[in-house]
């Protein structure tokens, strides 16, 4: 299991922390696997800087072209995945 340090824009970070958004669309350039941890770093995209806040989530599910759902292979580019989270 790996911990991935990733940027998360403020409004997305807040939605994930609150539990309203238990998933994220990401470029799959890190070899994400179920069981990995994402350390989300809150990024103020308006001011262009990190706030210092972070939050860890565990990857519980991955949808990609390797593990498709009913429509993902038709609409999800090969280099992207949708990560389901447990906080």
Protein Blocks (a to p, Z undefined) as FASTA:
>chain_A
ZZddddddfklmmmmmnopagcdcdddfkopaehiacddddddfknopaehiacddddfb
dcdfklccfklmmmmcfkbccddddZZ
